[in-house]
Amino acid sequence: MQLHSNLIFPVEIIGTIAFASSGAMVAVRKKLDLFGIIVLGVITAVGGGMLRDLMIGNIPPNMFKNPVYVLAAFLTVIVLFFLFRRWPFLLSGHYMEEYEKIMNILDAIGLGAFTVIGIDTGIEAGYGDYYFLVIFLGVITGIGGGILRDIMAGETPFVLKKHIYACASISGACLYVFLLQFFRSDFTMVISACLVILIRILASHFRWNLPGVKEL
């Protein structure tokens, strides 16, 4: 529990800010209004956890019982909205490149944290013996918000086409379940989250993608 209080919560907040930012940026590029930007930003940040809770019967989902993550996402979106509205030049050129580099790192941290927290939530709910289920819960916690964001924005979900995003989450989730057979949960959470972060950052830097089929 000490690890959860001293490390997991701050990392969750970092991930929430990164995910909310990505949702807000999609909404800005889609030219949505303030309400649309807030909705996409918040759903990106907390949507994965909501889907996880619904799957395991945790009703109402934690986002409603402990709205600190919703509040963090909301404040992030509001700050970005007023920044970009006041200084629209931040949305182009060098500033956007630097912003995206920072967000990629924070997004990787969030993906790693939410993946292992999703598994931990499933185990705490009594599903620790169902390995496939807890792996799925971890992955859906990590990528579910982004899927909901892209569907609401009318786009093909990012995880289906770019930079081994879902595969990073799956790799970390599988490692978590494997290591849990030999080590305590705190250690496995840290190692597994680090694997997700490493794969995500390398995939983003080197533009790794899974092979697809090209039309003639």
PLY file of the C-alpha trace (Angstrom):
ply
format ascii 1.0
element vertex 216
property float x
property float y
property float z
element edge 215
property int vertex1
property int vertex2
end_header
0.00 0.00 0.00
2.93 2.35 0.58
3.89 2.09 -3.07
0.32 2.80 -4.10
0.13 5.98 -2.03
3.63 7.34 -2.69
4.16 6.40 -6.33
1.06 5.16 -8.11
-1.18 8.16 -7.47
1.27 10.80 -8.79
1.96 8.63 -11.85
-1.78 8.22 -12.41
-2.16 12.00 -12.34
0.68 12.38 -14.87
-1.03 9.85 -17.13
-4.39 11.55 -16.66
-2.92 14.91 -17.71
-1.25 13.36 -20.76
-4.37 11.49 -21.87
-6.59 14.53 -21.31
-4.17 16.62 -23.37
-4.26 14.16 -26.26
-8.05 14.16 -26.21
-8.16 17.93 -26.13
-5.76 18.18 -29.08
-7.90 15.86 -31.19
-10.93 18.01 -30.36
-9.06 21.22 -31.24
-7.99 19.77 -34.61
-11.60 18.74 -35.23
-12.62 22.35 -34.51
-14.98 21.39 -31.68
-16.26 23.97 -29.21
-15.32 24.20 -25.53
-17.82 21.55 -24.47
-16.60 19.16 -27.14
-12.99 19.72 -26.11
-13.84 19.03 -22.46
-15.78 15.86 -23.31
-13.03 14.39 -25.50
-10.32 15.35 -23.04
-12.07 13.85 -20.02
-13.25 10.68 -21.76
-9.72 10.02 -23.04
-8.35 10.32 -19.52
-10.90 8.25 -17.61
-12.74 6.25 -20.27
-10.48 3.20 -20.00
-11.01 2.93 -16.26
-14.75 3.34 -16.74
-14.87 0.47 -19.25
-12.83 -1.70 -16.89
-15.14 -1.03 -13.96
-18.24 -1.76 -16.02
-16.75 -5.08 -17.11
-16.12 -6.29 -13.58
-19.36 -4.94 -12.15
-17.79 -2.09 -10.19
-20.89 0.10 -10.28
-20.82 3.06 -10.28
-17.35 3.28 -11.89
-14.53 4.71 -9.81
-14.49 7.93 -11.86
-17.81 8.84 -10.19
-16.91 7.65 -6.69
-13.47 9.29 -6.71
-13.71 12.18 -9.20
-10.17 13.49 -8.60
-9.10 12.10 -11.99
-12.04 13.71 -13.75
-11.17 16.99 -12.06
-7.51 16.69 -13.09
-8.53 15.99 -16.68
-11.02 18.88 -16.67
-8.47 21.36 -15.34
-5.91 20.18 -17.89
-8.35 20.73 -20.75
-9.37 24.16 -19.49
-5.75 25.29 -19.20
-4.97 24.08 -22.72
-8.11 25.70 -24.10
-7.25 29.14 -22.78
-3.58 28.79 -23.72
-4.38 27.94 -27.33
-7.19 30.48 -27.53
-4.94 33.26 -26.21
-1.84 32.25 -28.18
-2.96 30.24 -31.25
0.58 30.25 -32.67
1.37 27.53 -30.08
-0.57 25.11 -32.27
1.97 25.18 -35.07
5.67 24.99 -35.82
8.42 24.46 -33.27
6.13 24.85 -30.27
3.88 21.98 -31.31
6.86 19.72 -32.02
8.25 20.26 -28.53
4.79 19.85 -27.01
4.29 16.51 -28.76
7.70 15.24 -27.60
6.82 15.98 -23.98
3.33 14.52 -24.37
4.72 11.31 -25.89
6.81 10.73 -22.78
3.95 11.55 -20.40
1.58 9.44 -22.48
3.96 6.47 -22.24
4.09 6.89 -18.46
0.31 7.02 -18.31
-0.09 3.95 -20.51
2.28 1.96 -18.32
0.64 3.10 -15.09
-2.94 2.53 -16.24
-2.11 -0.90 -17.66
-0.74 -2.28 -14.39
-3.37 -0.50 -12.31
-6.07 -2.09 -14.45
-4.63 -5.52 -13.72
-4.28 -4.73 -10.03
-7.91 -3.62 -9.93
-9.01 -6.90 -11.50
-6.96 -8.90 -9.00
-8.35 -6.90 -6.06
-11.85 -7.62 -7.36
-11.18 -11.35 -7.03
-10.31 -12.24 -10.62
-6.61 -12.98 -10.09
-6.95 -16.59 -11.27
-8.39 -15.51 -14.63
-5.20 -14.47 -16.39
-6.72 -13.57 -19.74
-9.34 -11.44 -18.04
-6.92 -9.43 -15.91
-4.61 -8.91 -18.91
-7.57 -7.62 -20.89
-8.59 -5.37 -18.00
-5.10 -3.90 -17.91
-5.02 -3.27 -21.65
-8.52 -1.78 -21.80
-7.66 0.52 -18.91
-4.61 1.73 -20.81
-6.08 2.13 -24.30
-9.85 2.30 -23.77
-10.02 6.06 -23.36
-8.13 6.63 -26.61
-10.46 4.26 -28.46
-13.52 6.12 -27.15
-11.90 9.45 -28.09
-11.24 8.41 -31.68
-14.68 6.87 -32.14
-16.33 10.04 -30.86
-14.10 12.11 -33.16
-15.02 9.98 -36.16
-11.55 8.53 -36.70
-10.04 5.05 -36.94
-8.75 4.33 -33.41
-5.09 5.24 -33.10
-4.26 1.92 -31.44
-5.20 0.03 -34.60
-2.70 1.73 -36.86
0.17 3.54 -35.13
3.38 2.88 -33.23
2.69 -0.42 -31.46
0.57 1.36 -28.86
-1.70 -1.50 -27.83
1.12 -4.02 -28.19
3.15 -2.12 -25.59
0.26 -2.38 -23.16
-0.26 -6.07 -23.92
3.44 -6.81 -23.40
3.48 -5.11 -20.01
0.24 -6.79 -18.95
1.55 -10.25 -19.86
4.80 -9.59 -18.02
2.86 -8.48 -14.94
0.83 -11.70 -14.82
3.96 -13.80 -15.36
6.10 -12.07 -12.72
3.28 -12.15 -10.22
3.82 -15.89 -9.89
7.30 -15.25 -8.43
7.42 -11.76 -6.92
5.29 -9.42 -4.83
2.82 -7.18 -6.63
4.61 -3.86 -5.99
7.77 -5.07 -7.73
5.88 -6.57 -10.66
3.88 -3.36 -11.15
7.02 -1.24 -11.43
8.86 -3.62 -13.78
5.84 -4.18 -16.01
5.02 -0.48 -16.22
8.63 0.27 -17.15
8.42 -2.26 -19.99
5.32 -0.54 -21.38
7.01 2.86 -21.13
10.19 1.60 -22.80
8.37 -0.03 -25.72
6.15 3.03 -26.20
9.02 5.51 -26.23
11.15 3.38 -28.57
8.20 2.78 -30.90
7.45 6.50 -31.03
11.09 7.48 -31.55
11.88 4.91 -34.23
8.42 4.98 -35.81
7.86 1.28 -35.28
4.64 -0.07 -36.74
3.25 -3.53 -37.22
3.14 -4.67 -40.88
-0.02 -4.10 -42.83
-1.36 -4.97 -46.29
-0.74 -2.45 -49.07
-3.16 -2.16 -51.94
-1.80 -2.42 -55.47
0 1
1 2
2 3
3 4
4 5
5 6
6 7
7 8
8 9
9 10
10 11
11 12
12 13
13 14
14 15
15 16
16 17
17 18
18 19
19 20
20 21
21 22
22 23
23 24
24 25
25 26
26 27
27 28
28 29
29 30
30 31
31 32
32 33
33 34
34 35
35 36
36 37
37 38
38 39
39 40
40 41
41 42
42 43
43 44
44 45
45 46
46 47
47 48
48 49
49 50
50 51
51 52
52 53
53 54
54 55
55 56
56 57
57 58
58 59
59 60
60 61
61 62
62 63
63 64
64 65
65 66
66 67
67 68
68 69
69 70
70 71
71 72
72 73
73 74
74 75
75 76
76 77
77 78
78 79
79 80
80 81
81 82
82 83
83 84
84 85
85 86
86 87
87 88
88 89
89 90
90 91
91 92
92 93
93 94
94 95
95 96
96 97
97 98
98 99
99 100
100 101
101 102
102 103
103 104
104 105
105 106
106 107
107 108
108 109
109 110
110 111
111 112
112 113
113 114
114 115
115 116
116 117
117 118
118 119
119 120
120 121
121 122
122 123
123 124
124 125
125 126
126 127
127 128
128 129
129 130
130 131
131 132
132 133
133 134
134 135
135 136
136 137
137 138
138 139
139 140
140 141
141 142
142 143
143 144
144 145
145 146
146 147
147 148
148 149
149 150
150 151
151 152
152 153
153 154
154 155
155 156
156 157
157 158
158 159
159 160
160 161
161 162
162 163
163 164
164 165
165 166
166 167
167 168
168 169
169 170
170 171
171 172
172 173
173 174
174 175
175 176
176 177
177 178
178 179
179 180
180 181
181 182
182 183
183 184
184 185
185 186
186 187
187 188
188 189
189 190
190 191
191 192
192 193
193 194
194 195
195 196
196 197
197 198
198 199
199 200
200 201
201 202
202 203
203 204
204 205
205 206
206 207
207 208
208 209
209 210
210 211
211 212
212 213
213 214
214 215
